[in-house]
Amino acid sequence: MKKTLTTTLLLATALTACSTAAKPDPAPVAKKKETGAVVWAPCTDLTGPDGKPLKDASLECGKLPVPLDYAKPDGEKLDLALIRIKATGDRLGSLVFNFGGPGGSGVDTLALAGKAFASLGTRYDLVSFDPRGVDRSSGVKCGDIDKFAAVSPQSPDFERMMKEFAATCEEQSGKILPHVGTANAAEDLDRIRVAVGDDKLNYFGLSYGTQLGAVYATKHPKNVGRFVLDAALDPSVSFKERAVTQAKGFKQAFEAFAKDCVAQTCDLGATPAAVQKDLQTFLKSLDDKPVKVGDRELTGGLAHTGVIAALYSKMSWPVLEQAVAAAKKGNGQALLSMADLYTGRRPDGTYNTMMTSLQAINCVDSSERPTDADIEDVKKATLAVNPMMENGGLASICRYWPVRATNDDAKRVDATGSAPIVVVGGKGDPATPYEWAPRLAAGLKTGVMLTYEGEGHGAYLSGSSCVTRTIDTYLLKGTLPQKDATCPAV
């Protein structure tokens, strides 16, 4: 399961067409004039959710050469793709974003959702990038994603397809595969910091971006500026723990959706239990009888993906109800569109590298290579807590991955000596459940917890004025949240 804010941000864009006292930050950000080594120019290859060219004069793009292999810093280079929205007011420096994944395109996401961070853009250049192995930065390619995305985890062909997927990735992207991963991306972050001319890295990581930020802070604690890690991930978890914890999180999210649906007269059932039973029956029926959508089919695997995508954010719950109700009547377009957004399928039928980069980064980040018995154990464990989430998780692909992790730097977190790091966890977050946030904050040693009591993946964009105010005050003024600060759901 992806741990990403990219889906939440882009779904919101597609749907809408786009408190506490505090103490001073001991590491304030100095005001800066624009410096740095990146040559910025108008962006030329951006597209909107409709597939048409996206033209926005506020967006600038650039490239930054970094070592392909950090063990050979003077050797072959790869170009990182960057994007920037310049500060509209008195500039403090740059604020670098990673929106999640792993494998999400920061270039595309900031281009489409930059206005959501406009308050921060009054003082910072908003900067993001495609991490190594993602899209414009030597993106990982793995063949025909349509056939892989259509297979349900419950399908008897699933394991065979995962093995084929891994082999195709090696065939088409073998050169980059050993060099993707969070540890290398953290070194890239430091190159970005230098290139934009900042003494300290000011960073906003969401979902997987919290792991990247935590690893950076572990490697470069003295270079940490103002850091926010929202929808926190505990990098130390095993594949099994990740799968089971996320299964619980999505069960909680679905139950909240079903309860809300019934309270507002639900087309899917008269009780929450009936809604769940109805949906499970429908998803299973699609394995034998997919719904035609033009020249495509809404399979059980794609429908399941569409449902999961909608559970990331409370704002998409009404759309989920409508999409499932329509699909049951033979119109699967809406549910298929949500699945396409999640898997990175564009209107022209091509894909970004979200699905491929995700697997490549996760499998390099962990040395786990599960056995058949391990896979079955994970499947049974997830089924026991959530019948809609029975699968082997990331383990099903990583067991076949052609590249072995050389170390577990991507799992090690200890930022002793860094400036304070704000860690945000949501009580109703399905993809990065709340329990991971305090664990990450404790592991960092310098973490300052902020708890959000509401639903959805990620707190900053949840609509909570308390969360927005608290984080903005920290990033713009350097004022930390109170110890164990909490923001309400509304």
C-alpha positions as CSV (number, residue, x, y, z in Angstrom):
1,M,0.0,0.0,0.0
2,K,1.3,3.4,-0.9
3,K,1.9,5.9,1.9
4,T,1.3,9.1,-0.1
5,L,-0.1,12.5,0.1
6,T,0.2,12.8,-3.7
7,T,-3.1,10.9,-4.1
8,T,-4.9,13.1,-1.6
9,L,-3.6,16.4,-3.1
10,L,-4.3,15.4,-6.7
11,L,-7.7,13.9,-5.9
12,A,-8.6,17.2,-4.3
13,T,-7.4,19.1,-7.3
14,A,-9.4,16.9,-9.6
15,L,-12.6,17.2,-7.6
16,T,-12.4,21.0,-7.1
17,A,-10.6,21.9,-10.3
18,C,-8.1,23.0,-8.4
19,S,-4.2,27.4,19.3
20,T,-1.5,26.9,21.4
21,A,1.1,29.0,23.2
22,A,4.7,28.4,22.1
23,K,8.3,28.8,22.8
24,P,11.0,30.3,20.4
25,D,12.8,28.2,17.9
26,P,16.5,28.0,18.8
27,A,17.4,27.9,15.2
28,P,15.6,30.8,13.4
29,V,15.8,31.2,9.7
30,A,17.7,34.3,8.4
31,K,16.2,36.4,5.6
32,K,17.9,35.5,2.3
33,K,18.2,37.0,-1.1
34,E,17.9,34.6,-4.0
35,T,21.2,32.7,-4.5
36,G,22.1,29.2,-5.7
37,A,23.2,27.2,-8.7
38,V,20.0,26.0,-10.4
39,V,19.1,27.7,-13.7
40,W,15.4,28.3,-13.5
41,A,13.3,28.6,-16.6
42,P,9.6,28.3,-17.6
43,C,8.3,24.8,-17.2
44,T,7.5,23.1,-20.6
45,D,6.2,19.6,-19.9
46,L,3.5,20.0,-17.3
47,T,0.0,18.7,-17.8
48,G,-3.3,19.2,-15.9
49,P,-5.7,16.5,-14.6
50,D,-7.4,16.6,-18.0
51,G,-4.2,15.8,-19.9
52,K,-3.9,19.2,-21.5
53,P,-0.7,21.3,-21.2
54,L,-0.6,23.2,-17.9
55,K,0.6,26.8,-18.4
56,D,1.3,28.9,-15.3
57,A,3.7,31.8,-15.3
58,S,4.4,31.4,-11.6
59,L,6.0,28.0,-12.1
60,E,9.7,27.6,-12.9
61,C,11.6,24.4,-13.6
62,G,15.3,23.4,-13.5
63,K,17.7,20.5,-13.3
64,L,20.4,19.6,-10.8
65,P,23.1,17.1,-11.6
66,V,23.9,14.7,-8.8
67,P,26.0,11.5,-8.6
68,L,24.4,8.4,-9.8
69,D,26.5,6.5,-7.2
70,Y,27.5,8.5,-4.1
71,A,30.4,6.0,-3.7
72,K,31.7,7.6,-6.9
73,P,30.9,11.3,-6.5
74,D,33.0,12.3,-9.5
75,G,31.5,9.6,-11.7
76,E,28.3,9.4,-13.8
77,K,25.6,11.9,-13.0
78,L,21.8,11.9,-13.2
79,D,19.7,15.0,-13.5
80,L,17.1,15.8,-10.7
81,A,14.1,17.6,-12.0
82,L,13.1,20.6,-9.8
83,I,10.2,23.0,-9.7
84,R,9.8,26.4,-7.9
85,I,7.1,28.9,-7.1
86,K,9.0,32.1,-6.0
87,A,8.1,33.8,-2.8
88,T,5.5,36.6,-3.1
89,G,6.8,38.6,-0.1
90,D,9.8,39.1,2.1
91,R,11.8,36.0,1.3
92,L,13.2,33.8,4.1
93,G,14.7,31.2,1.8
94,S,13.4,28.0,0.2
95,L,10.9,25.4,1.6
96,V,11.5,22.0,0.0
97,F,8.6,19.6,-0.3
98,N,8.3,15.8,-0.7
99,F,4.6,14.9,-1.0
100,G,5.0,11.2,-0.5
101,G,4.9,7.9,-2.3
102,P,7.6,6.8,-2.3
103,G,7.6,7.6,-6.0
104,G,5.3,10.6,-6.2
105,S,6.4,13.4,-8.6
106,G,7.0,16.5,-6.6
107,V,7.2,18.5,-9.9
108,D,3.6,17.5,-10.9
109,T,2.2,17.8,-7.4
110,L,3.5,21.2,-6.7
111,A,2.4,22.4,-10.1
112,L,-1.2,21.3,-9.5
113,A,-1.5,21.9,-5.7
114,G,0.9,24.7,-5.0
115,K,-2.0,27.1,-4.2
116,A,-2.8,24.9,-1.1
117,F,0.5,26.2,0.4
118,A,0.1,29.8,-0.7
119,S,0.3,31.1,2.9
120,L,3.8,29.6,3.1
121,G,4.6,31.0,-0.3
122,T,4.4,34.5,1.1
123,R,7.9,34.1,2.7
124,Y,9.4,31.0,1.0
125,D,10.2,29.9,-2.5
126,L,8.2,26.7,-2.6
127,V,10.4,24.0,-4.1
128,S,9.9,20.4,-5.0
129,F,11.5,17.7,-7.1
130,D,11.2,14.3,-8.7
131,P,13.4,12.1,-6.5
132,R,15.9,9.8,-8.2
133,G,14.1,7.0,-10.0
134,V,10.9,9.1,-10.3
135,D,9.5,10.4,-13.6
136,R,11.8,13.1,-15.0
137,S,14.7,12.0,-12.7
138,S,15.6,8.8,-14.4
139,G,12.2,7.3,-13.7
140,V,11.9,3.5,-13.2
141,K,10.1,1.8,-16.1
142,C,8.6,-1.7,-15.9
143,G,6.6,-2.4,-19.0
144,D,2.8,-2.5,-19.4
145,I,1.4,-1.2,-16.2
146,D,-2.2,-1.7,-17.3
147,K,-1.9,-5.5,-16.9
148,F,-0.2,-5.3,-13.6
149,A,-2.6,-2.7,-12.1
150,A,-5.7,-4.8,-13.2
151,V,-4.7,-7.8,-11.1
152,S,-6.3,-8.1,-7.7
153,P,-4.2,-9.2,-4.7
154,Q,-6.7,-12.1,-4.3
155,S,-6.2,-13.3,-7.9
156,P,-4.4,-16.6,-8.3
157,D,-2.2,-14.9,-10.9
158,F,-1.0,-12.2,-8.5
159,E,2.3,-13.8,-7.5
160,R,3.1,-14.8,-11.1
161,M,2.5,-11.2,-12.2
162,M,4.6,-9.8,-9.4
163,K,7.5,-12.0,-10.4
164,E,7.1,-10.8,-14.0
165,F,6.9,-7.2,-12.9
166,A,10.2,-7.4,-11.1
167,A,11.9,-9.1,-14.1
168,T,10.6,-6.4,-16.4
169,C,11.9,-3.6,-14.1
170,E,15.4,-5.1,-14.2
171,E,15.2,-5.4,-18.0
172,Q,14.2,-1.8,-18.6
173,S,15.7,0.1,-15.6
174,G,18.5,-2.1,-14.3
175,K,21.0,0.8,-14.4
176,I,19.1,3.0,-11.9
177,L,17.6,0.3,-9.6
178,P,20.7,-0.1,-7.3
179,H,20.8,3.7,-6.8
180,V,17.3,4.7,-5.9
181,G,16.2,4.6,-2.3
182,T,15.8,6.9,0.7
183,A,19.4,7.1,1.8
184,N,20.5,8.4,-1.6
185,A,17.5,10.7,-1.9
186,A,18.6,12.2,1.5
187,E,22.0,13.0,0.0
188,D,20.2,14.6,-3.0
189,L,18.2,16.8,-0.5
190,D,21.5,18.2,0.8
191,R,22.6,18.9,-2.8
192,I,19.3,20.8,-3.3
193,R,19.9,22.8,-0.1
194,V,23.2,24.0,-1.4
195,A,21.9,24.6,-4.9
196,V,19.1,26.9,-3.7
197,G,21.6,28.8,-1.6
198,D,20.4,27.9,1.9
199,D,22.6,27.3,4.9
200,K,19.9,25.1,6.5
201,L,17.3,22.9,4.8
202,N,13.7,24.1,5.4
203,Y,11.6,21.1,4.7
204,F,7.9,19.9,4.6
205,G,7.6,16.2,4.3
206,L,4.2,14.5,3.9
207,S,3.6,10.7,4.3
208,Y,6.7,8.9,2.9
209,G,8.2,12.4,2.8
210,T,8.4,12.1,6.6
211,Q,10.7,9.1,6.3
212,L,12.9,11.0,3.8
213,G,13.1,14.0,6.1
214,A,13.9,11.8,9.1
215,V,16.7,10.1,7.3
216,Y,18.0,13.4,6.1
217,A,18.0,14.8,9.7
218,T,19.8,11.6,10.9
219,K,22.5,12.0,8.2
220,H,22.8,15.8,8.4
221,P,21.5,17.0,11.8
222,K,23.4,20.3,11.8
223,N,21.8,21.2,8.5
224,V,18.2,20.9,9.7
225,G,16.3,24.2,9.6
226,R,12.6,24.3,10.1
227,F,11.2,20.8,9.5
228,V,7.6,19.6,9.4
229,L,6.9,15.9,9.0
230,D,3.1,15.4,8.5
231,A,1.3,12.0,8.3
232,A,4.4,10.4,9.9
233,L,5.8,7.0,9.0
234,D,7.8,4.9,11.3
235,P,10.6,3.6,9.0
236,S,11.6,0.8,11.4
237,V,8.4,-1.3,10.8
238,S,8.6,-4.6,9.0
239,F,6.7,-5.5,5.9
240,K,4.2,-7.5,8.0
241,E,3.7,-4.7,10.6
242,R,3.2,-2.2,7.9
243,A,0.6,-4.3,6.1
244,V,-1.3,-5.2,9.2
245,T,-1.2,-1.7,10.7
246,Q,-2.4,-0.2,7.4
247,A,-5.1,-2.8,7.1
248,K,-6.4,-1.7,10.5
249,G,-6.1,2.0,9.4
250,F,-8.2,1.4,6.3
251,K,-10.7,-0.6,8.1
252,Q,-11.2,2.3,10.5
253,A,-11.4,4.7,7.6
254,F,-14.0,2.5,5.8
255,E,-16.1,2.1,8.9
256,A,-16.1,5.9,9.4
257,F,-17.1,6.3,5.7
258,A,-19.9,3.8,6.0
259,K,-21.2,5.3,9.2
260,D,-21.2,8.8,7.6
261,C,-22.8,7.4,4.4
262,V,-25.7,5.8,6.3
263,A,-26.2,9.0,8.4
264,Q,-26.9,10.8,5.1
265,T,-29.1,8.2,3.4
266,C,-26.7,5.8,1.7
267,D,-27.2,4.2,-1.7
268,L,-24.9,1.3,-0.6
269,G,-26.9,0.0,2.4
270,A,-29.1,0.8,5.4
271,T,-26.4,0.0,8.0
272,P,-22.6,0.3,8.1
273,A,-22.4,-3.5,8.1
274,A,-24.6,-3.7,5.1
275,V,-22.5,-1.2,3.3
276,Q,-19.3,-3.2,3.9
277,K,-21.0,-6.5,2.8
278,D,-22.5,-4.9,-0.3
279,L,-19.1,-3.5,-1.4
280,Q,-17.2,-6.7,-0.7
281,T,-19.7,-8.7,-2.7
282,F,-19.5,-6.3,-5.6
283,L,-15.7,-6.2,-5.7
284,K,-15.6,-10.0,-5.7
285,S,-18.1,-10.2,-8.6
286,L,-15.9,-8.0,-10.7
287,D,-13.2,-10.7,-10.8
288,D,-15.5,-12.9,-12.8
289,K,-17.5,-10.2,-14.6
290,P,-15.7,-6.9,-15.0
291,V,-17.7,-3.7,-16.0
292,K,-16.9,-2.4,-19.4
293,V,-15.8,1.2,-19.5
294,G,-15.2,2.2,-23.2
295,D,-12.4,0.0,-24.5
296,R,-11.3,-0.8,-20.9
297,E,-12.7,-2.9,-18.0
298,L,-13.2,-2.1,-14.4
299,T,-11.7,-5.2,-12.8
300,G,-11.8,-6.2,-9.1
301,G,-8.3,-5.1,-8.7
302,L,-8.9,-1.6,-10.2
303,A,-12.2,-1.2,-8.3
304,H,-10.4,-2.1,-5.0
305,T,-7.7,0.5,-5.9
306,G,-10.3,3.1,-6.5
307,V,-12.0,2.5,-3.2
308,I,-8.7,2.7,-1.3
309,A,-7.9,6.0,-3.1
310,A,-11.1,7.5,-2.0
311,L,-10.5,6.5,1.7
312,Y,-7.4,8.8,1.9
313,S,-9.5,11.9,2.4
314,K,-12.9,12.6,4.0
315,M,-13.7,15.0,1.2
316,S,-13.9,12.2,-1.3
317,W,-16.3,10.0,0.7
318,P,-19.4,11.4,-1.2
319,V,-17.6,10.7,-4.5
320,L,-16.9,7.1,-3.4
321,E,-20.6,6.4,-2.6
322,Q,-21.6,7.8,-6.0
323,A,-18.9,6.0,-7.9
324,V,-19.7,2.6,-6.4
325,A,-23.4,3.0,-6.8
326,A,-22.9,3.9,-10.5
327,A,-20.5,1.0,-11.1
328,K,-23.1,-1.4,-9.7
329,K,-25.5,-0.1,-12.3
330,G,-22.9,-0.7,-15.1
331,N,-21.2,2.7,-15.2
332,G,-17.7,2.2,-13.9
333,Q,-16.1,5.4,-15.2
334,A,-15.8,7.3,-11.9
335,L,-14.4,4.4,-9.9
336,L,-11.9,3.6,-12.7
337,S,-10.9,7.3,-12.8
338,M,-10.1,7.2,-9.1
339,A,-8.0,4.1,-9.6
340,D,-6.2,5.7,-12.5
341,L,-5.3,8.7,-10.3
342,Y,-3.9,6.4,-7.7
343,T,-1.8,4.4,-10.1
344,G,-0.7,7.4,-12.2
345,R,-2.5,6.5,-15.4
346,R,-2.8,9.6,-17.6
347,P,-5.8,10.3,-19.9
348,D,-3.8,9.2,-22.9
349,G,-3.2,5.8,-21.4
350,T,0.4,6.3,-20.5
351,Y,1.6,6.2,-16.8
352,N,3.8,8.2,-14.7
353,T,6.3,6.2,-12.6
354,M,4.4,6.2,-9.3
355,M,3.7,2.4,-9.3
356,T,7.2,1.4,-10.5
357,S,9.2,3.9,-8.5
358,L,7.2,3.0,-5.4
359,Q,8.3,-0.6,-5.6
360,A,11.9,0.1,-6.6
361,I,12.4,2.5,-3.6
362,N,10.6,0.3,-1.0
363,C,12.5,-2.8,-2.1
364,V,15.9,-1.1,-2.0
365,D,15.1,0.5,1.4
366,S,14.6,-2.9,3.1
367,S,16.7,-6.0,3.2
368,E,13.6,-8.1,3.9
369,R,13.1,-10.8,1.3
370,P,10.1,-12.9,2.5
371,T,9.6,-16.6,1.9
372,D,6.3,-18.3,0.8
373,A,5.5,-18.9,4.5
374,D,6.1,-15.2,5.3
375,I,3.8,-14.1,2.5
376,E,1.0,-16.4,3.7
377,D,1.5,-15.2,7.3
378,V,1.0,-11.6,6.1
379,K,-2.1,-12.5,4.1
380,K,-3.7,-14.3,7.0
381,A,-2.8,-11.4,9.4
382,T,-4.3,-8.7,7.1
383,L,-7.4,-10.8,6.4
384,A,-7.9,-11.3,10.1
385,V,-8.2,-7.5,10.7
386,N,-9.7,-6.4,7.4
387,P,-11.3,-8.7,4.8
388,M,-10.9,-5.9,2.1
389,M,-7.1,-5.8,2.6
390,E,-6.0,-9.4,2.3
391,N,-2.6,-9.3,0.6
392,G,1.1,-9.9,1.1
393,G,1.8,-6.2,1.0
394,L,5.1,-5.0,-0.3
395,A,6.6,-8.4,0.5
396,S,4.9,-10.0,-2.6
397,I,7.1,-7.9,-4.9
398,C,10.2,-7.5,-2.9
399,R,10.7,-11.2,-2.6
400,Y,11.4,-11.2,-6.4
401,W,13.3,-7.9,-6.6
402,P,16.6,-8.1,-8.5
403,V,18.5,-5.6,-6.4
404,R,19.4,-6.3,-2.8
405,A,19.5,-3.6,-0.1
406,T,23.1,-3.1,0.9
407,N,22.2,-1.6,4.3
408,D,19.2,-0.4,6.3
409,D,20.1,3.3,6.4
410,A,16.6,4.1,5.3
411,K,15.2,2.5,8.5
412,R,17.6,4.2,10.9
413,V,16.5,7.4,12.6
414,D,18.3,9.5,15.2
415,A,18.6,13.2,14.7
416,T,20.4,14.0,17.9
417,G,21.9,17.5,17.6
418,S,19.4,18.8,15.1
419,A,17.0,21.7,15.6
420,P,13.5,20.7,16.8
421,I,11.4,18.8,14.2
422,V,7.6,19.1,14.2
423,V,6.0,15.6,13.8
424,V,2.3,15.5,13.0
425,G,0.0,12.5,13.4
426,G,-3.7,12.1,12.7
427,K,-5.9,9.9,14.8
428,G,-8.0,9.0,11.7
429,D,-5.2,8.5,9.2
430,P,-5.6,5.2,7.4
431,A,-2.3,5.1,5.4
432,T,0.1,6.2,8.1
433,P,-1.8,5.4,11.3
434,Y,-1.3,7.6,14.3
435,E,0.8,5.2,16.4
436,W,3.7,5.7,14.0
437,A,3.9,9.5,14.7
438,P,5.0,9.4,18.4
439,R,7.3,6.5,17.5
440,L,9.0,8.6,14.9
441,A,9.2,11.7,17.1
442,A,10.8,9.6,19.9
443,G,13.3,8.0,17.5
444,L,14.4,11.4,16.2
445,K,15.2,12.5,19.7
446,T,14.4,16.1,18.6
447,G,10.8,15.5,17.6
448,V,7.9,17.8,18.8
449,M,4.5,16.1,18.5
450,L,1.4,17.7,17.1
451,T,-1.8,15.5,17.2
452,Y,-4.7,16.0,14.8
453,E,-8.0,14.4,16.1
454,G,-9.7,14.1,12.7
455,E,-10.0,11.8,9.7
456,G,-7.9,11.5,6.5
457,H,-4.3,11.1,5.4
458,G,-2.4,14.2,6.4
459,A,-3.4,17.0,8.7
460,Y,-2.2,20.2,7.1
461,L,-4.7,20.0,4.2
462,S,-7.5,18.5,6.3
463,G,-9.3,21.8,6.6
464,S,-8.4,22.2,10.3
465,S,-7.6,25.8,10.9
466,C,-5.8,24.8,14.1
467,V,-3.3,22.6,12.3
468,T,-2.8,25.2,9.5
469,R,-2.3,28.0,12.0
470,T,0.1,26.0,14.2
471,I,2.3,24.8,11.3
472,D,2.3,28.2,9.5
473,T,3.3,29.9,12.7
474,Y,6.2,27.6,13.1
475,L,7.4,27.7,9.5
476,L,6.9,31.5,9.1
477,K,7.9,32.7,12.6
478,G,9.9,29.9,14.1
479,T,7.4,29.4,17.0
480,L,7.1,25.7,18.0
481,P,3.9,24.0,19.1
482,Q,3.5,23.5,22.8
483,K,4.6,20.1,24.1
484,D,2.0,17.4,23.1
485,A,-0.2,20.0,21.3
486,T,-3.5,18.7,20.0
487,C,-5.8,20.1,17.3
488,P,-9.5,19.1,17.1
489,A,-11.2,17.5,14.1
490,V,-13.0,20.7,13.2
